[in-house]
Amino acid sequence: MLIDSVKPDAKTAMENKLQQVEALALGEPYVTRRRAAVTDVLYSACQTLS
C-alpha cells in the first residue's frame, strides 16, 4: 500500500486518521474504502510533488 512509502510520523498520523474514518463509517464499508482510496491518491500527489 502507498502509505508504506510515507515518512514514519506521517504514516502513523495517517493510520490514526484512517482508524477514525473507519470508526465514523461503521456499517458503511463503501465509504471507508472510498476515503482510503482518496487518501492514497492524495499521498501519491504529495510524493510526486516532493
C-alpha distance matrix in Angstrom:
0.0 3.8 5.5 6.0 8.1 10.2 13.5 13.9 16.3 14.3 11.2 13.8 15.4 12.5 11.8 15.6 15.7 13.3 15.6 18.5 17.4 17.0 20.4 22.0 20.8 22.1 23.5 21.5 18.3 18.2 18.3 15.4 13.2 14.7 14.2 10.5 10.4 12.9 11.1 8.2 11.3 13.2 10.9 10.8 14.5 15.0 13.5 15.8 18.7 18.6
3.8 0.0 3.8 5.3 5.8 7.4 11.2 12.5 14.6 12.1 9.8 13.1 14.1 11.2 11.8 15.4 15.0 13.4 16.3 18.7 17.6 18.0 21.3 22.5 21.6 23.4 25.1 22.8 19.9 19.5 18.9 16.3 14.3 14.9 13.9 10.6 10.1 11.6 9.4 6.2 8.9 10.2 7.5 7.3 11.0 11.3 9.7 12.2 15.0 14.8
5.5 3.8 0.0 3.8 5.4 5.4 8.6 9.3 11.1 8.8 6.1 9.3 10.5 7.9 8.4 12.0 12.1 11.0 13.6 16.0 15.6 16.2 19.1 20.5 20.2 22.0 24.2 22.2 19.6 19.7 18.7 15.7 14.5 15.4 13.6 10.3 11.1 12.1 9.0 7.2 10.4 10.5 7.5 9.0 12.2 11.4 10.4 13.6 15.7 15.0
6.0 5.3 3.8 0.0 3.8 5.6 8.1 8.3 11.2 10.1 7.1 10.1 12.4 10.6 10.4 14.0 15.0 13.9 15.9 18.8 18.7 18.9 21.7 23.5 23.2 24.6 26.8 25.1 22.2 22.6 22.0 18.8 17.5 18.8 17.2 13.7 14.4 15.8 12.8 10.6 13.6 14.0 10.6 11.4 14.7 13.7 11.7 14.9 17.2 15.9
8.1 5.8 5.4 3.8 0.0 3.8 6.8 8.6 11.5 10.0 8.3 11.9 13.6 12.1 12.9 16.3 16.8 16.2 18.7 21.1 20.8 21.6 24.4 25.9 25.6 27.4 29.5 27.6 24.8 24.8 23.9 21.0 19.5 20.2 18.6 15.4 15.5 16.2 13.3 10.9 13.0 13.0 9.3 9.5 12.5 11.2 8.6 11.8 14.0 12.5
10.2 7.4 5.4 5.6 3.8 0.0 3.8 6.3 8.3 6.4 5.7 9.4 10.5 9.4 11.1 14.0 14.3 14.5 17.1 19.0 19.1 20.3 22.9 24.1 24.4 26.4 28.8 26.9 24.6 24.6 23.1 20.3 19.5 19.8 17.6 14.8 15.4 15.4 12.0 10.6 12.7 11.6 7.9 9.4 11.7 9.5 7.9 11.6 12.9 11.1
13.5 11.2 8.6 8.1 6.8 3.8 0.0 3.8 5.7 5.4 5.9 8.7 10.0 10.4 12.0 14.2 15.1 16.1 18.2 19.9 20.6 22.0 24.1 25.5 26.3 28.2 30.9 29.3 27.1 27.5 25.8 22.8 22.5 22.9 20.3 17.7 18.8 18.5 14.9 14.1 16.1 14.5 10.9 12.8 14.5 11.6 10.3 14.0 14.5 11.9
13.9 12.5 9.3 8.3 8.6 6.3 3.8 0.0 3.8 5.5 4.9 6.2 8.6 9.7 10.4 12.3 14.1 15.1 16.4 18.4 19.7 20.8 22.5 24.3 25.3 26.8 29.7 28.5 26.4 27.3 25.7 22.4 22.4 23.4 20.6 18.0 19.7 19.7 16.0 15.5 18.2 16.7 13.3 15.6 17.6 14.8 13.8 17.5 18.2 15.7
16.3 14.6 11.1 11.2 11.5 8.3 5.7 3.8 0.0 3.8 5.3 5.2 6.3 8.6 9.9 10.7 12.4 14.3 15.5 16.8 18.4 20.0 21.3 22.8 24.3 26.0 29.2 28.0 26.4 27.3 25.2 22.1 22.7 23.4 20.2 18.1 20.1 19.6 15.8 16.3 18.7 16.5 13.6 16.6 18.0 14.9 14.8 18.5 18.5 16.1
14.3 12.1 8.8 10.1 10.0 6.4 5.4 5.5 3.8 0.0 3.8 5.4 5.0 6.0 8.5 9.8 10.3 12.1 14.1 15.2 16.2 18.1 19.8 20.9 22.1 24.2 27.2 25.6 24.0 24.5 22.3 19.5 19.9 20.2 17.0 15.1 16.8 16.0 12.3 12.9 15.0 12.8 10.1 13.2 14.5 11.6 12.0 15.7 15.7 13.9
11.2 9.8 6.1 7.1 8.3 5.7 5.9 4.9 5.3 3.8 0.0 3.8 5.5 5.1 6.1 8.6 9.7 10.4 12.2 14.2 15.1 16.2 18.2 19.8 20.6 22.4 25.2 23.8 21.8 22.5 20.8 17.6 17.7 18.6 15.8 13.2 15.2 15.2 11.5 11.5 14.4 13.0 10.1 12.9 15.1 12.9 12.7 16.4 17.2 15.7
13.8 13.1 9.3 10.1 11.9 9.4 8.7 6.2 5.2 5.4 3.8 0.0 3.8 5.4 5.1 6.2 8.6 9.9 10.6 12.5 14.2 15.3 16.5 18.5 19.8 21.2 24.4 23.4 21.8 23.1 21.2 17.8 18.6 19.9 16.8 14.6 17.2 17.3 13.6 14.3 17.4 15.8 13.4 16.5 18.5 16.2 16.3 20.1 20.6 19.0
15.4 14.1 10.5 12.4 13.6 10.5 10.0 8.6 6.3 5.0 5.5 3.8 0.0 3.8 5.5 5.1 6.2 8.7 9.9 10.6 12.4 14.3 15.3 16.6 18.3 20.2 23.5 22.3 21.1 22.1 19.7 16.8 18.0 18.7 15.2 13.7 16.5 15.8 12.1 13.8 16.4 14.2 12.5 16.0 17.4 15.0 16.0 19.6 19.7 18.4
12.5 11.2 7.9 10.6 12.1 9.4 10.4 9.7 8.6 6.0 5.1 5.4 3.8 0.0 3.8 5.3 4.9 6.1 8.5 9.7 10.3 12.1 14.0 15.1 16.1 18.2 21.2 19.7 18.2 18.9 16.6 13.6 14.5 15.1 11.8 10.0 12.7 12.2 8.5 10.2 13.0 11.3 9.8 13.2 14.9 13.2 14.3 17.7 18.2 17.5
11.8 11.8 8.4 10.4 12.9 11.1 12.0 10.4 9.9 8.5 6.1 5.1 5.5 3.8 0.0 3.8 5.4 5.1 6.2 8.7 9.8 10.4 12.3 14.2 15.1 16.5 19.5 18.4 16.7 18.0 16.3 12.8 13.8 15.3 12.4 10.1 13.3 13.8 10.5 11.6 15.0 14.1 12.5 15.5 17.8 16.4 16.9 20.4 21.4 20.6
15.6 15.4 12.0 14.0 16.3 14.0 14.2 12.3 10.7 9.8 8.6 6.2 5.1 5.3 3.8 0.0 3.8 5.5 5.1 6.3 8.7 9.9 10.6 12.5 14.2 15.5 19.0 18.3 17.3 19.0 16.7 13.5 15.4 16.7 13.5 12.2 15.7 15.6 12.5 14.5 17.5 16.1 15.0 18.4 20.1 18.5 19.6 23.0 23.5 22.7
15.7 15.0 12.1 15.0 16.8 14.3 15.1 14.1 12.4 10.3 9.7 8.6 6.2 4.9 5.4 3.8 0.0 3.8 5.4 5.0 6.2 8.6 9.8 10.6 12.2 14.4 17.7 16.4 15.7 16.8 14.1 11.4 13.5 14.1 10.6 10.0 13.4 12.7 9.9 12.6 15.2 13.6 13.3 16.7 18.1 16.8 18.5 21.6 21.9 21.7
13.3 13.4 11.0 13.9 16.2 14.5 16.1 15.1 14.3 12.1 10.4 9.9 8.7 6.1 5.1 5.5 3.8 0.0 3.8 5.3 4.9 6.1 8.5 9.8 10.3 12.2 15.1 13.8 12.5 13.7 11.5 8.3 10.0 11.3 8.3 7.1 10.8 11.1 8.7 11.0 13.9 13.3 13.0 16.0 17.9 17.3 18.6 21.5 22.5 22.5
15.6 16.3 13.6 15.9 18.7 17.1 18.2 16.4 15.5 14.1 12.2 10.6 9.9 8.5 6.2 5.1 5.4 3.8 0.0 3.8 5.4 5.1 6.1 8.6 9.7 10.6 14.0 13.6 12.6 14.7 12.9 9.5 11.9 13.8 11.3 10.2 14.0 14.7 12.5 14.6 17.7 17.1 16.7 19.7 21.6 20.9 22.0 25.1 26.0 25.8
18.5 18.7 16.0 18.8 21.1 19.0 19.9 18.4 16.8 15.2 14.2 12.5 10.6 9.7 8.7 6.3 5.0 5.3 3.8 0.0 3.8 5.4 5.0 6.2 8.5 10.1 13.7 13.3 13.3 15.2 12.5 10.0 13.1 14.2 11.3 11.5 15.2 15.0 13.1 16.0 18.5 17.5 17.6 20.9 22.3 21.5 23.2 26.1 26.6 26.6
17.4 17.6 15.6 18.7 20.8 19.1 20.6 19.7 18.4 16.2 15.1 14.2 12.4 10.3 9.8 8.7 6.2 4.9 5.4 3.8 0.0 3.8 5.4 5.1 6.1 8.7 11.8 10.4 10.5 11.7 8.9 6.6 9.9 10.6 7.8 8.7 12.2 12.0 10.9 13.9 16.1 15.5 16.3 19.2 20.5 20.4 22.2 24.8 25.5 26.0
17.0 18.0 16.2 18.9 21.6 20.3 22.0 20.8 20.0 18.1 16.2 15.3 14.3 12.1 10.4 9.9 8.6 6.1 5.1 5.4 3.8 0.0 3.8 5.4 4.9 6.2 9.2 8.5 8.0 10.3 8.5 5.6 8.9 10.9 9.1 9.3 12.8 13.7 12.8 15.1 17.7 17.8 18.2 20.8 22.6 22.7 24.1 26.7 27.8 28.2
20.4 21.3 19.1 21.7 24.4 22.9 24.1 22.5 21.3 19.8 18.2 16.5 15.3 14.0 12.3 10.6 9.8 8.5 6.1 5.0 5.4 3.8 0.0 3.8 5.4 5.5 9.2 9.8 10.4 13.1 11.1 9.0 12.5 14.3 12.4 12.9 16.5 17.0 15.9 18.5 21.1 20.8 21.2 24.0 25.7 25.4 27.0 29.7 30.6 30.8
22.0 22.5 20.5 23.5 25.9 24.1 25.5 24.3 22.8 20.9 19.8 18.5 16.6 15.1 14.2 12.5 10.6 9.8 8.6 6.2 5.1 5.4 3.8 0.0 3.8 5.7 9.0 8.8 10.4 12.3 9.6 8.8 12.6 13.4 11.4 13.1 16.3 16.2 15.7 18.7 20.7 20.2 21.3 24.1 25.3 25.2 27.2 29.7 30.3 30.9
20.8 21.6 20.2 23.2 25.6 24.4 26.3 25.3 24.3 22.1 20.6 19.8 18.3 16.1 15.1 14.2 12.2 10.3 9.7 8.5 6.1 4.9 5.4 3.8 0.0 3.8 6.1 5.1 6.8 8.7 6.5 6.1 9.8 10.8 9.9 11.6 14.4 14.8 15.0 17.7 19.6 19.8 21.0 23.4 24.8 25.3 27.1 29.3 30.3 31.2
22.1 23.4 22.0 24.6 27.4 26.4 28.2 26.8 26.0 24.2 22.4 21.2 20.2 18.2 16.5 15.5 14.4 12.2 10.6 10.1 8.7 6.2 5.5 5.7 3.8 0.0 3.8 5.4 7.0 10.0 9.2 8.4 11.6 13.5 13.0 14.0 16.9 18.0 18.0 20.3 22.5 22.9 23.8 26.2 27.9 28.3 29.8 32.1 33.3 34.0
23.5 25.1 24.2 26.8 29.5 28.8 30.9 29.7 29.2 27.2 25.2 24.4 23.5 21.2 19.5 19.0 17.7 15.1 14.0 13.7 11.8 9.2 9.2 9.0 6.1 3.8 0.0 3.8 6.1 8.9 9.2 9.4 11.9 13.7 14.3 15.5 17.8 19.1 19.8 21.8 23.7 24.6 25.8 27.7 29.5 30.3 31.8 33.8 35.2 36.2
21.5 22.8 22.2 25.1 27.6 26.9 29.3 28.5 28.0 25.6 23.8 23.4 22.3 19.7 18.4 18.3 16.4 13.8 13.6 13.3 10.4 8.5 9.8 8.8 5.1 5.4 3.8 0.0 3.8 5.4 5.5 6.7 9.0 10.2 11.1 12.8 14.7 15.8 17.0 18.9 20.5 21.6 23.1 24.8 26.4 27.5 29.1 30.9 32.3 33.5
18.3 19.9 19.6 22.2 24.8 24.6 27.1 26.4 26.4 24.0 21.8 21.8 21.1 18.2 16.7 17.3 15.7 12.5 12.6 13.3 10.5 8.0 10.4 10.4 6.8 7.0 6.1 3.8 0.0 3.8 5.4 5.1 6.2 8.5 9.9 10.5 12.3 14.3 15.2 16.6 18.5 20.0 21.1 22.6 24.5 25.8 26.9 28.7 30.5 31.6
18.2 19.5 19.7 22.6 24.8 24.6 27.5 27.3 27.3 24.5 22.5 23.1 22.1 18.9 18.0 19.0 16.8 13.7 14.7 15.2 11.7 10.3 13.1 12.3 8.7 10.0 8.9 5.4 3.8 0.0 3.8 5.5 5.2 6.1 8.6 9.9 10.6 12.4 14.2 15.4 16.7 18.5 20.1 21.1 22.8 24.5 25.8 27.2 29.0 30.5
18.3 18.9 18.7 22.0 23.9 23.1 25.8 25.7 25.2 22.3 20.8 21.2 19.7 16.6 16.3 16.7 14.1 11.5 12.9 12.5 8.9 8.5 11.1 9.6 6.5 9.2 9.2 5.5 5.4 3.8 0.0 3.8 5.5 5.1 6.1 8.5 9.8 10.5 12.2 14.2 15.4 16.4 18.3 19.9 21.1 22.5 24.3 25.8 27.1 28.7
15.4 16.3 15.7 18.8 21.0 20.3 22.8 22.4 22.1 19.5 17.6 17.8 16.8 13.6 12.8 13.5 11.4 8.3 9.5 10.0 6.6 5.6 9.0 8.8 6.1 8.4 9.4 6.7 5.1 5.5 3.8 0.0 3.8 5.5 5.2 6.1 8.6 9.9 10.5 12.4 14.3 15.3 16.5 18.3 20.1 21.0 22.4 24.4 25.9 27.0
13.2 14.3 14.5 17.5 19.5 19.5 22.5 22.4 22.7 19.9 17.7 18.6 18.0 14.5 13.8 15.4 13.5 10.0 11.9 13.1 9.9 8.9 12.5 12.6 9.8 11.6 11.9 9.0 6.2 5.2 5.5 3.8 0.0 3.8 5.5 5.1 6.2 8.7 9.8 10.6 12.5 14.3 15.4 16.5 18.6 20.0 21.0 22.7 24.6 25.9
14.7 14.9 15.4 18.8 20.2 19.8 22.9 23.4 23.4 20.2 18.6 19.9 18.7 15.1 15.3 16.7 14.1 11.3 13.8 14.2 10.6 10.9 14.3 13.4 10.8 13.5 13.7 10.2 8.5 6.1 5.1 5.5 3.8 0.0 3.8 5.4 5.1 6.3 8.6 9.9 10.7 12.5 14.4 15.3 16.8 18.6 20.1 21.3 22.9 24.7
14.2 13.9 13.6 17.2 18.6 17.6 20.3 20.6 20.2 17.0 15.8 16.8 15.2 11.8 12.4 13.5 10.6 8.3 11.3 11.3 7.8 9.1 12.4 11.4 9.9 13.0 14.3 11.1 9.9 8.6 6.1 5.2 5.5 3.8 0.0 3.8 5.3 5.0 6.1 8.6 9.8 10.5 12.3 14.1 15.3 16.5 18.3 19.9 21.2 22.6
10.5 10.6 10.3 13.7 15.4 14.8 17.7 18.0 18.1 15.1 13.2 14.6 13.7 10.0 10.1 12.2 10.0 7.1 10.2 11.5 8.7 9.3 12.9 13.1 11.6 14.0 15.5 12.8 10.5 9.9 8.5 6.1 5.1 5.4 3.8 0.0 3.8 5.4 5.0 6.3 8.7 9.9 10.6 12.3 14.3 15.3 16.4 18.4 20.1 21.1
10.4 10.1 11.1 14.4 15.5 15.4 18.8 19.7 20.1 16.8 15.2 17.2 16.5 12.7 13.3 15.7 13.4 10.8 14.0 15.2 12.2 12.8 16.5 16.3 14.4 16.9 17.8 14.7 12.3 10.6 9.8 8.6 6.2 5.1 5.3 3.8 0.0 3.8 5.3 5.1 6.4 8.7 10.0 10.6 12.5 14.4 15.3 16.6 18.7 20.2
12.9 11.6 12.1 15.8 16.2 15.4 18.5 19.7 19.6 16.0 15.2 17.3 15.8 12.2 13.8 15.6 12.7 11.1 14.7 15.0 12.0 13.7 17.0 16.2 14.8 18.0 19.1 15.8 14.3 12.4 10.5 9.9 8.7 6.3 5.0 5.4 3.8 0.0 3.8 5.4 5.1 6.2 8.7 9.8 10.7 12.4 14.3 15.4 16.7 18.6
11.1 9.4 9.0 12.8 13.3 12.0 14.9 16.0 15.8 12.3 11.5 13.6 12.1 8.5 10.5 12.5 9.9 8.7 12.5 13.1 10.9 12.8 15.9 15.7 15.0 18.0 19.8 17.0 15.2 14.2 12.2 10.5 9.8 8.6 6.1 5.0 5.3 3.8 0.0 3.8 5.4 5.1 6.2 8.5 9.9 10.6 12.3 14.2 15.4 16.6
8.2 6.2 7.2 10.6 10.9 10.6 14.1 15.5 16.3 12.9 11.5 14.3 13.8 10.2 11.6 14.5 12.6 11.0 14.6 16.0 13.9 15.1 18.5 18.7 17.7 20.3 21.8 18.9 16.6 15.4 14.2 12.4 10.6 9.9 8.6 6.3 5.1 5.4 3.8 0.0 3.8 5.5 5.2 6.0 8.6 9.9 10.4 12.2 14.3 15.4
11.3 8.9 10.4 13.6 13.0 12.7 16.1 18.2 18.7 15.0 14.4 17.4 16.4 13.0 15.0 17.5 15.2 13.9 17.7 18.5 16.1 17.7 21.1 20.7 19.6 22.5 23.7 20.5 18.5 16.7 15.4 14.3 12.5 10.7 9.8 8.7 6.4 5.1 5.4 3.8 0.0 3.8 5.5 5.0 6.3 8.7 9.9 10.6 12.5 14.5
13.2 10.2 10.5 14.0 13.0 11.6 14.5 16.7 16.5 12.8 13.0 15.8 14.2 11.3 14.1 16.1 13.6 13.3 17.1 17.5 15.5 17.8 20.8 20.2 19.8 22.9 24.6 21.6 20.0 18.5 16.4 15.3 14.3 12.5 10.5 9.9 8.7 6.2 5.1 5.5 3.8 0.0 3.8 5.4 5.1 6.3 8.7 9.9 10.7 12.5
10.9 7.5 7.5 10.6 9.3 7.9 10.9 13.3 13.6 10.1 10.1 13.4 12.5 9.8 12.5 15.0 13.3 13.0 16.7 17.6 16.3 18.2 21.2 21.3 21.0 23.8 25.8 23.1 21.1 20.1 18.3 16.5 15.4 14.4 12.3 10.6 10.0 8.7 6.2 5.2 5.5 3.8 0.0 3.8 5.3 4.9 6.1 8.5 9.8 10.5
10.8 7.3 9.0 11.4 9.5 9.4 12.8 15.6 16.6 13.2 12.9 16.5 16.0 13.2 15.5 18.4 16.7 16.0 19.7 20.9 19.2 20.8 24.0 24.1 23.4 26.2 27.7 24.8 22.6 21.1 19.9 18.3 16.5 15.3 14.1 12.3 10.6 9.8 8.5 6.0 5.0 5.4 3.8 0.0 3.8 5.4 5.1 6.2 8.7 10.1
14.5 11.0 12.2 14.7 12.5 11.7 14.5 17.6 18.0 14.5 15.1 18.5 17.4 14.9 17.8 20.1 18.1 17.9 21.6 22.3 20.5 22.6 25.7 25.3 24.8 27.9 29.5 26.4 24.5 22.8 21.1 20.1 18.6 16.8 15.3 14.3 12.5 10.7 9.9 8.6 6.3 5.1 5.3 3.8 0.0 3.8 5.5 5.1 6.3 8.8
15.0 11.3 11.4 13.7 11.2 9.5 11.6 14.8 14.9 11.6 12.9 16.2 15.0 13.2 16.4 18.5 16.8 17.3 20.9 21.5 20.4 22.7 25.4 25.2 25.3 28.3 30.3 27.5 25.8 24.5 22.5 21.0 20.0 18.6 16.5 15.3 14.4 12.4 10.6 9.9 8.7 6.3 4.9 5.4 3.8 0.0 3.8 5.4 5.2 6.2
13.5 9.7 10.4 11.7 8.6 7.9 10.3 13.8 14.8 12.0 12.7 16.3 16.0 14.3 16.9 19.6 18.5 18.6 22.0 23.2 22.2 24.1 27.0 27.2 27.1 29.8 31.8 29.1 26.9 25.8 24.3 22.4 21.0 20.1 18.3 16.4 15.3 14.3 12.3 10.4 9.9 8.7 6.1 5.1 5.5 3.8 0.0 3.8 5.5 5.3
15.8 12.2 13.6 14.9 11.8 11.6 14.0 17.5 18.5 15.7 16.4 20.1 19.6 17.7 20.4 23.0 21.6 21.5 25.1 26.1 24.8 26.7 29.7 29.7 29.3 32.1 33.8 30.9 28.7 27.2 25.8 24.4 22.7 21.3 19.9 18.4 16.6 15.4 14.2 12.2 10.6 9.9 8.5 6.2 5.1 5.4 3.8 0.0 3.8 5.6
18.7 15.0 15.7 17.2 14.0 12.9 14.5 18.2 18.5 15.7 17.2 20.6 19.7 18.2 21.4 23.5 21.9 22.5 26.0 26.6 25.5 27.8 30.6 30.3 30.3 33.3 35.2 32.3 30.5 29.0 27.1 25.9 24.6 22.9 21.2 20.1 18.7 16.7 15.4 14.3 12.5 10.7 9.8 8.7 6.3 5.2 5.5 3.8 0.0 3.8
18.6 14.8 15.0 15.9 12.5 11.1 11.9 15.7 16.1 13.9 15.7 19.0 18.4 17.5 20.6 22.7 21.7 22.5 25.8 26.6 26.0 28.2 30.8 30.9 31.2 34.0 36.2 33.5 31.6 30.5 28.7 27.0 25.9 24.7 22.6 21.1 20.2 18.6 16.6 15.4 14.5 12.5 10.5 10.1 8.8 6.2 5.3 5.6 3.8 0.0
